Amino acid sequence: MKHLFIGAALAATIATGAATGARADETVTLARFFGACEDAGTDTTTTVGEACIIQSIINAASAQIPGVTVKTLPTDWGNYYDHIKAMFAAGDPPDVFVIHRSALAEYGKLGALADLTDDLAGVGIDVNDFTDKAIKAASYNGRMIAMPMDFHANLFHVNMDIMKEAGLVKDGKPILPSSPEELLAQAQQVKERTGKDYLAADFAQFPIGVRLVEALLWQQNSNIFTADGTATIDTPEARNAIHAITQLFDTGLANPKLNYADSQQAFLNGDAAILVNGDWVVGDFTDQATKPDVALKNYYVATFPQLFQSPATWADNHTWAIPASLKANDPEKYQAALKVLKFIYDHDIDWARTGHMAVRKSVLESDAYAALPHRTEYAGTTAIAHDTPASPSYNAIQDVLNREFQAIWLTGKPVDQALADAQGEVQDILDR
């Protein structure tokens, strides 16, 4: 049932039920990923890392919103959307749940999410304070069906001690490559002078490698499919993008077998000069670099480098949604859910401590935001963020690409065959 809703069950969830009478207290179920944090507490200003920061915000919401208790339903990131779809199909979706912009169209097409456009102001959420890109990210057919929480993107996380030893630091900043050829040359220089790998990333588990290839496609003014539903994967640009990565594997300068946790540990252990990962680890790595038992000491965060014609990096948004069934069937709990969104909105600066970029203009312009660690180092990321066309099938497409790209660097599948197979399968998905 992966990547498919049971349409009839979902429609029944939206249509059935009757408005309830007024209740003294409301328990709002909230589904999220980001990892577990059992001792987050309610202090939203001191927690560290995605899991603990978001849980402290949720805990504080439960403690501080009068008449509302928030029950967290944490779910593993890798299985999150399958769980959400199963809950919808069973007629019992969470009252509030986090959803990526890239996944929003799938739910929007089915009418599964409440239209929040005219309801946010009533609980004190100023839509005009969101950036235009954030509003677009949370909208479907011109209506807001979610509340934006952040903007996030892939970055180069840099161990400056390794780069300095390799002779790749100038004026206090890392010297990053500007072409695939320079990428290989710098990787060789790091290995020769330090014995370390140049680059680490999750190439064996989650679709970090897909996002890397996508970025290098966008840098060549290409994409994986077009707005009219044509797959564009079996292309010279895709071969260029994949070669830029596999040349590091083929020469032993990067390890394609690292999963998400292992790639992060390799970077923290000082085994790799650069980690490709999102901005969500900035706060945690900043904290880790202060610990005596962590090899990473001199940490820098760089905007994803331009290797081809145009600057670009993968980006997405986290947003919060409420099921359409809740708005239709339970007005009191719907209002309680909106109050939870308002609380998250009020704590945008706390969430930004993860490393995620804020989506509220007032926060972006604040001194508190400017003072966050490393923020100026990757400030240019917003200007180079790219994406695929909005598609209800994006998650299914991403799974195909992840499987085929991993087949290239983990099993030696010929690039031409992998791209041809991906092209055919993605086109079949787009044609459905």
C-alpha positions in Angstrom: 0.0 0.0 0.0 3.1 2.2 -0.1 2.6 5.6 -1.6 -1.2 5.0 -2.1 -4.2 6.1 -0.2 -7.3 4.0 0.0 -9.5 6.6 -1.6 -12.8 5.3 -0.3 -11.5 5.1 3.3 -10.1 8.5 3.1 -13.3 10.0 1.7 -15.2 8.3 4.5 -12.8 9.8 7.1 -13.5 13.2 5.7 -17.3 12.8 5.3 -18.4 10.9 8.4 -19.0 12.1 11.9 -20.9 14.9 13.5 -20.0 18.1 15.3 -19.5 17.5 19.0 -20.7 19.6 21.8 -18.4 21.9 23.8 -15.8 20.2 25.9 -13.8 21.5 28.8 -10.5 19.9 27.6 -9.1 18.8 24.3 -6.4 16.2 23.7 -4.7 16.9 20.3 -2.7 14.1 18.8 0.4 15.2 17.0 2.5 13.1 14.7 6.1 14.0 13.8 9.4 12.5 12.9 12.8 14.2 13.9 13.7 11.4 16.3 13.0 10.7 20.0 13.8 12.8 23.0 12.3 11.5 26.3 13.7 14.2 28.6 13.1 17.4 26.5 11.2 19.2 29.2 9.4 22.5 28.4 12.3 24.9 28.1 12.4 25.7 24.4 15.5 27.9 24.6 18.2 25.4 25.8 17.4 22.1 24.2 19.8 20.9 21.4 19.1 19.0 18.2 15.9 18.5 16.2 14.3 15.8 18.3 14.7 17.6 21.6 13.9 21.1 20.3 10.7 20.1 18.6 9.7 18.0 21.6 10.3 20.8 24.0 8.1 23.1 21.9 5.3 20.4 21.9 5.7 19.8 25.7 5.5 23.5 26.3 2.4 23.8 24.1 0.8 21.0 26.1 1.7 22.8 29.4 0.8 26.3 28.4 -2.2 26.3 26.1 -5.3 26.5 28.4 -7.6 23.5 28.0 -5.3 21.7 25.5 -3.2 18.6 26.0 -0.9 17.5 23.2 -0.1 13.8 22.8 3.0 13.2 20.7 3.0 10.3 18.2 6.6 10.1 17.2 7.4 8.0 14.2 10.7 7.0 12.5 11.5 9.2 9.6 12.0 6.4 7.1 8.5 5.0 7.7 6.7 8.2 8.6 4.5 8.7 5.5 3.5 5.1 5.4 2.3 5.4 9.0 0.4 8.6 8.3 -1.3 7.0 5.2 -2.2 3.9 7.2 -3.8 6.1 9.9 -5.8 8.0 7.2 -6.9 4.8 5.7 -8.0 3.5 9.1 -10.1 6.6 9.6 -8.0 7.8 12.5 -5.5 10.4 11.3 -3.5 12.5 13.8 -5.1 15.9 14.6 -1.9 17.7 13.7 1.1 16.3 11.7 4.3 17.5 10.1 4.5 17.2 6.3 7.2 18.1 3.8 6.3 20.6 1.0 7.4 17.9 -1.4 4.7 15.5 0.0 1.9 18.1 0.2 0.6 17.8 -3.3 -0.2 14.1 -2.8 -2.5 14.9 0.1 -3.8 18.1 -1.4 -4.9 16.3 -4.5 -7.1 14.0 -2.4 -8.6 16.8 -0.3 -7.2 15.2 2.8 -6.0 18.4 4.5 -8.0 21.2 6.0 -8.0 24.5 4.2 -6.4 26.8 6.7 -6.4 30.0 4.6 -9.2 31.8 6.4 -8.7 30.3 9.9 -5.0 31.1 10.8 -5.7 34.8 11.6 -8.4 33.8 14.1 -5.8 32.2 16.4 -3.2 35.0 15.8 -1.1 33.6 13.0 -0.1 36.5 10.7 0.1 35.0 7.2 1.7 38.2 6.0 4.7 37.5 8.2 5.5 34.4 6.2 7.8 34.7 3.2 6.2 34.4 -0.2 8.2 31.1 -0.8 6.9 29.8 2.5 3.3 30.5 1.6 3.7 28.9 -1.7 5.3 25.8 -0.1 2.3 25.4 2.2 -0.3 25.9 -0.6 -2.2 23.8 -3.1 -4.3 25.3 -5.8 -3.8 28.7 -4.3 -5.1 27.7 -0.8 -3.0 27.2 2.3 -3.5 23.6 3.4 -0.6 23.7 5.9 1.3 26.2 8.1 5.0 26.6 7.1 7.6 26.0 9.8 11.0 26.2 8.1 13.0 26.1 5.0 15.9 23.6 4.9 18.5 22.6 2.4 21.7 20.5 1.8 25.0 22.1 2.8 28.7 21.3 3.0 29.6 20.7 6.7 33.3 21.2 6.9 36.1 20.0 9.3 38.4 23.0 9.1 41.3 21.3 10.7 41.4 18.6 8.0 41.0 21.2 5.3 43.8 23.3 6.8 46.1 20.3 7.0 45.3 19.7 3.3 46.1 23.3 2.3 42.4 24.0 1.4 41.8 27.0 3.7 42.1 30.7 2.7 41.3 33.7 4.8 39.6 31.5 7.4 37.2 29.9 4.9 37.4 26.5 3.2 38.4 26.4 -0.5 35.6 24.5 -2.1 35.5 23.0 -5.7 34.0 24.9 -8.6 33.9 21.9 -11.1 33.8 18.1 -11.0 37.5 18.2 -11.9 38.3 20.4 -8.9 36.2 18.1 -6.7 38.3 15.1 -7.6 41.6 17.1 -7.3 40.7 18.4 -3.9 39.6 15.0 -2.7 43.0 13.6 -3.8 44.8 16.4 -2.1 42.9 15.7 1.2 43.7 12.0 1.0 47.4 12.5 0.2 48.0 15.1 2.9 45.8 13.8 5.7 44.9 10.3 4.9 41.2 11.2 5.4 38.3 10.8 3.1 37.2 14.0 1.4 33.5 13.5 1.5 31.0 11.6 3.6 27.2 11.3 3.0 24.4 8.8 3.4 24.6 7.0 0.1 23.3 3.7 1.3 20.0 4.4 3.2 17.9 7.5 2.9 17.8 9.5 -0.4 20.6 12.0 0.4 22.4 10.7 -2.7 19.2 11.5 -4.7 19.3 15.0 -3.4 22.9 15.3 -4.3 22.3 14.2 -7.9 19.2 16.5 -8.2 21.3 19.5 -7.1 23.9 18.7 -9.8 21.2 18.3 -12.4 19.7 21.7 -11.5 23.2 23.2 -11.7 23.1 22.1 -15.4 19.6 23.6 -15.8 18.0 20.1 -16.0 15.6 18.2 -13.8 14.3 14.6 -13.2 10.9 15.4 -14.7 9.1 18.3 -16.3 6.0 20.2 -15.2 4.0 18.5 -18.0 4.8 15.0 -16.6 7.7 13.9 -18.8 10.6 12.0 -17.1 14.0 13.5 -17.9 16.4 11.1 -16.2 18.2 9.2 -18.9 20.1 12.3 -20.0 23.7 13.5 -20.5 23.2 15.9 -17.5 22.3 13.0 -15.3 25.4 11.1 -16.4 27.5 14.2 -15.6 25.9 14.5 -12.1 26.4 10.8 -11.3 30.0 10.8 -12.6 30.9 13.8 -10.4 30.0 11.6 -7.4 31.1 8.1 -8.5 34.6 9.4 -9.4 35.2 9.7 -5.7 34.0 6.2 -5.0 36.0 4.8 -7.9 39.2 6.3 -6.6 38.6 5.4 -2.9 38.1 9.0 -1.8 34.6 8.5 -0.4 32.7 5.5 1.0 29.4 4.7 -0.8 28.4 2.2 1.9 27.9 4.7 4.7 24.3 5.0 6.0 22.9 8.1 7.6 24.1 7.5 11.1 27.5 6.2 10.0 28.1 9.2 7.7 27.5 11.6 10.6 29.7 9.6 12.9 32.5 9.6 10.3 32.4 13.4 10.2 32.2 13.8 14.0 35.1 11.3 14.4 37.3 13.3 12.1 37.4 10.7 9.3 36.0 12.9 6.6 36.7 16.6 5.7 33.2 17.3 4.5 29.8 15.9 5.2 26.9 16.5 2.8 23.7 16.8 4.9 21.0 19.3 5.6 21.0 22.4 7.8 19.1 20.5 10.5 22.4 19.2 12.1 24.1 22.6 12.4 22.9 23.2 16.0 23.8 19.6 17.1 27.2 19.7 15.4 28.0 23.1 16.9 27.3 21.5 20.3 29.2 18.3 19.6 32.3 20.3 18.6 32.6 21.6 22.1 32.8 18.2 23.7 36.3 16.9 24.6 35.6 13.3 23.3 34.5 14.5 19.8 37.2 14.8 17.2 35.5 17.6 15.3 36.7 20.9 16.8 36.9 23.6 14.1 33.5 23.4 12.4 32.3 25.5 9.5 29.1 25.4 7.5 29.2 26.3 3.7 26.6 26.8 1.1 26.5 23.9 -1.4 29.2 24.6 -4.0 28.6 25.3 -7.7 30.2 22.5 -9.8 28.4 23.3 -13.1 26.8 26.2 -14.9 24.4 27.5 -12.3 24.4 27.5 -8.5 21.8 25.2 -7.0 21.1 22.9 -4.0 18.3 20.6 -2.9 15.8 22.2 -0.5 12.4 21.5 1.0 10.1 22.9 3.8 8.6 21.4 6.9 4.9 22.4 7.3 2.1 21.4 9.7 -1.2 20.2 8.5 -4.6 19.3 10.0 -6.9 16.6 8.4 -9.9 17.9 6.6 -12.0 15.5 8.6 -11.2 17.2 11.8 -12.3 20.6 10.5 -15.5 19.1 9.1 -16.5 16.9 12.0 -15.1 18.3 15.3 -15.0 22.2 15.4 -13.7 22.3 19.0 -10.8 20.0 18.5 -10.1 21.8 15.2 -9.7 25.1 17.1 -7.5 23.3 19.6 -5.3 22.1 16.8 -5.1 25.6 15.4 -3.9 26.8 18.8 -1.1 24.2 18.6 -0.1 25.6 15.2 -0.1 29.1 16.7 2.3 27.9 19.5 4.7 26.4 17.0 4.4 29.7 15.0 5.4 31.6 18.1 8.4 29.5 18.6 9.9 29.8 15.1 13.1 31.3 16.5 13.5 28.3 18.9 13.1 25.8 16.0 15.7 27.8 14.0 18.3 26.9 16.6 18.4 23.5 14.9 20.0 25.1 11.9 16.8 25.2 9.8 16.1 28.5 8.2 13.2 30.5 9.5 10.1 31.4 7.3 8.8 34.3 9.3 10.0 37.7 8.1 10.1 39.2 11.6 12.3 36.3 12.8 14.6 36.5 9.7 15.1 40.2 10.4 15.7 39.8 14.1 19.0 40.1 16.0 18.4 36.8 17.7 18.3 35.0 14.3 21.4 36.8 13.1 23.2 35.7 16.2 22.6 32.0 15.7 25.8 30.0 15.2 27.2 29.7 11.6 24.1 31.5 10.2 26.1 33.9 8.1 28.3 31.1 6.6 25.4 29.6 4.7 23.2 32.7 4.3 23.4 32.4 0.5 21.6 29.0 0.5 18.2 30.6 0.2 19.0 32.2 -3.1 20.2 28.9 -4.8 17.4 26.6 -3.6 15.8 24.5 -6.3 13.2 21.8 -6.6 11.3 19.5 -8.9 7.9 20.5 -10.1 5.2 19.8 -7.6 3.9 16.3 -8.0 1.6 14.0 -6.0 3.9 11.2 -7.0 7.2 12.7 -5.8 7.8 10.3 -2.9 7.3 7.3 -5.2 9.6 8.9 -7.8 12.3 9.5 -5.1 12.1 5.9 -4.0 12.8 4.8 -7.6 15.8 7.1 -7.9 17.2 6.1 -4.6 17.0 2.4 -5.5 18.6 2.9 -9.0 21.3 5.3 -7.8 22.3 3.0 -5.0 22.4 0.1 -7.5 25.1 2.2 -9.3 27.4 2.9 -6.4 26.7 -0.2 -4.3 26.3 -3.0 -6.8 28.0 -1.7 -9.9 24.9 -1.5 -12.0 25.9 0.2 -15.3 24.9 3.8 -15.3 23.2 3.6 -18.7 21.0 0.7 -17.5 20.2 2.3 -14.2 19.1 5.6 -15.8 17.1 3.8 -18.5 15.3 1.7 -15.9 14.6 4.8 -13.7 13.4 6.7 -16.7 10.9 4.0 -17.6 9.6 3.5 -14.1 9.3 7.2 -13.3 7.4 7.8 -16.5 5.0 5.0 -15.6 4.4 6.7 -12.2 3.9 10.1 -13.9 1.4 8.6 -16.4 -0.8 7.1 -13.8 
